[in-house]
């Protein structure tokens, strides 16, 4: 007796729940990572972090626990479209390449190419959300935006709509490599 694969909607829902659960647990670590990466060599006093645990401690002490979750809306809202894009793009690009190369079924090489192309497609969906998330995590931007919608509106108004795609190239390469593997 062979088992049928779950319908796409079940796979999608399971992926979304898993993704959101991961975000809720890991987001504070992402905030700390971003803060440490944005720190310059000139940081001193309360703004200087000498490592991950020091950064956690200082954020909680100086800004409150809630700051560890500032900007979480963007990655949570990104999760469902990201997963849907990844599933759909992988399926569609796989069919496209099988037809284009006249290959009846997936091979390892074709899976790598399909995954890489699906990753590039996924990056186009992900970049605006990641940009907003990082802007909201950055302590230097703390007073500039009141939240996710305000951040998007100000970026579009002050920098133009294409500014939402700052970082597309590096994000695209990251997703190409992640998905091709």
N, C-alpha and C positions, 0 to 999 in steps of 0.2 A: 504494500500500500504506500503510495507516494503522497506526500503532503503538498498542497498547493501553496504557493507563496501568498503572503498577506496582500490584500488589495493596497494599492498605492496610498489611499487616504489613511489607512492604518499605519503604514510605514512612515508617512509624513507626520502624522500626529505623534507617534512614538519618538521620532527624531526631534520634533519641536519640544516635547516635554523634556526629553533628555537635554536638549540644548539650553532651554530656559533654566532647568535645575543646575546645570553646570555654571551658567552665568551667575545665578544667585549665590552660589558657593564661592566661585573663583573671582568675582568682580573686585572685591577689596584688594586682592593680590595684584590685579591688573592696574588698579589705581596706584598702588605703591610702585609697581614697575615703571609706570608712566612718569610718576613724580621723580624717581631716581634717574631715569633717562633724561628728563628735561632739566635736571639740576646742572648748573654750570659750575666751573671751578671756583667762581667767586662767591658762591653761596656761603653765608655765615649765620651764626646765631640760630634762631628758631627755624630758619629756612634751610639750614644745612642738614643733610642726612648722611650718616656714616654707614649705612647699610639698610637692609630690608626691615629688620625688627625695629631699628631706630626710627625709620620712616613711619611704620605703623603706629608706634608709640606717640610720635610727635603729631601726627594727623589727629589721632583720637584726643590727645591732651589739648592741642591748640585750636582744633577746628570742630571736634565732636565726631562721634561714630558715624553720623549721617553722611559726612563728607566722603566716607569710603564707598558710598553708593551714589554719589552725585553723577549724573549722566547715564545711569543704568538703563533708562528708558530706551535709548538708541540701540544698544545691543539686543535688548529683549525684543524690540519691534523688528530688528534686522533678522532675528533667528528664523522665523517662518519663511520669509521670502528667500533667505539664503539657502535653507534646506530644500525648498521647492525648486529653486533655480538649479541647485546642484543635481537633484534627481532628474529633473526634466532635461537639463542641458546634457547630462551624461547620456541619457537615453536617445535624445535627438541627434547629438553629435555622433554617437555610435552608429545609428542608422545611416546618417549622412556619409560617414567614412566607409561603411560596408558597401553602400551603393556606389560611391565614387571609385572605390578600388576593386569592386566586383568580388568582395570577400563575403561568403555566405554566413559565416559566424565569427564571433569575436576571437581574436588571437591576443597573445600577450602584448605584442607591439601595438596593435590597434587599441587595446585597452589603455596603454600608456598615452597614446596620442589623444584618445577620446577624453581621458581624465584631465590631461593638460588643457585641452580646449574648453572643457566644462569649467575648469578652474579659472581660466581667463574670463569666461562669461560670468561666473559667480563674482569675481572681483568688481565688475561694473556695478553690481547690486550692493556690494558690501562697503565700498569706499565712502560714500556720503555718510553712512551711519558711523563708521569708524572715525571719520574726521570730527563729527559732532561729539562723539564720546570723548575723544582726546582733548578737544577744546574745553569741554566741561570738567575734565579731570585736572587740567593744568591749573595750578594754584595762581599763576599770573593772570589767568582769565576769569578768576572767581567772581569778580564784581561786574564783569562785562556782559554776562548772559544770565537771565533769570531761569532758564531751563532749555529743554531741547528745541521746542518750537521757536523760542526767541533766538536761539543760537542759529538755527537754519535761516530764519528771516534776516538776521543781521549779516550773515555771511553772503546771502544772495544780494541784499541791498548794497552792502559796502564793498564787496569783492567780486560780485557777479556770480551767476549760477554755475559757471564752470569751476569756480573755486571749491565747490563741493567735491570735486574730483582731484584735488591736490593729493598727491601720494598714489595715484592710480597705477603708475608704472611699477613701483616697488610692491604694491599690494598684488598686482597682477602676477608678477614673478613668484611671489610667495604662494599664491593659490595654484599657479601652474605646477610648481614643484610639489606642493602638498598633494594635489589631486592626481598627478602623474605617477606617484609612487605606489 
